[in-house]
């Protein structure tokens, strides 16, 4: 299943609802994030509630995206990962890097820059 991304905005935070697999054969997330960052967007929530699989390439994309956002003074939060994805974050210790939330309002609050 190809990755499908729905974009929405809550004030200054871009929320991306992802559906499908985040893996080596799909690069639309990285391409979209690069475009949004180049447009000046800095604060993001990635909703992973409907992502059933992430491989090492997908993890690499998330790390690259997170680094790009951090380097520009932005924030990124993860929303509602599936149990399988949450376990992957635990195993790889990425749960200590990415703030992970179950409620959208908490994720949006975290993603807002402190300057706002």
Buried (B, 14 or more C-beta within 10 A) or exposed (E): EEBEBEEEEBEEBBBBBBBBBBBEEBBBBBEBBEEBBEEEBBBBBBBBBBBEBBBEBBBEBBBEBBEBBEEEEBBBBBBBBBEEBBEBBEEBEBBEBBBBBEEBEBBBEBBBEEEE
